[in-house]
C-alpha cells in the first residue's frame, strides 16, 4: 500500500498535528521495581534481552532503492516482527512496499508540513511509531552528492546537503518523539557516516558537516529522551556497495582492512540491533561500520 502524505485525507478522527508548534507531551511513568541483593533500595527492572520487535510500528526513511541501506533495514525489521512503513520522495516506493509486504508513503522530508502529514498518515494506517530509522539523505543516482571545494560551493548547494542529510533527521525525530515519550518506549537510529564524524575527504565539506551534525543531534536528543525510555543512537557506515557506488568508491572499499566494501545488509544488522529491546542500555552512541578502516593507522602491504 502506498499513501502520498502530501495528499493525505484529513477527514479522519485524528487531529492534524501543528508542525509549527511541536510539543513534547511527557508523562510520569510508573517504574516497576525489584529488590537488589545487598540493598534496601528497589531498582528498576530492565527490558527482556530480545531482538524481537513483534507488533511494534517502525518507520524507515529513504527506502526507495532496492539495494540500499533503507530497504535492507526495512526487510530486517519486518523479519523481526515489526509493522513497517517506508518512505521516499518518489512513487517508486510503491514497488519497494509491494516487494517487502509493508506500507509505503511518499513525502519530501525536508518539508516541515509534509513530515507532519506523514506522521498523521502513518498513525492512521499502522498506529503510533515506536521505532524510527532516519536513513533519508544518502546520495543516489537521482540525487547525487555535491562534490565541490568549499571555495566553489554555492550557498544553495550547501543548504541542500544540510537539509537532505541533517534537517530530515531533525524534522522526523521531532515529529515522533512526543508519542514515544508518552508511551515510555522508543528507538531512534540516525544514519551518520564516517565522513564528518571520523574522517573527511576534499570536496565533501557540506556532506561531512551534515553527518557530523547528525551525531551531535543524536547525542543531544539521547540526553533529552533518556528519562522517557527512548534511546537515540547513530550508525556510521564507511564504504558500502550499493547501486549508487562509483568505481572510485568500490576501489576505496577494496582497500579497507577487510578487503572489500560493506553491504547494506551488514549495516542493516547494526541498525536492527540498536532498534531492538536488546539495546536498551545503549544510547547517545555512534556505531561505526567500516571494516576497520577508521582504526588502521597506515596501510601496510
Helices and strands as residue ranges (DSSP letters): E 2-4, G 5-7, E 33-35, E 42-44, E 57-61, H 69-79, E 83-88, H 93-100, E 103-106, H 112-125, E 131-134, G 150-152, H 155-162, I 163-167, H 168-183, E 186-191, H 194-197, H 205-225, G 226-228, E 230-237, E 240-241, H 247-254, E 262-263, H 264-275, G 277-279, E 286-289
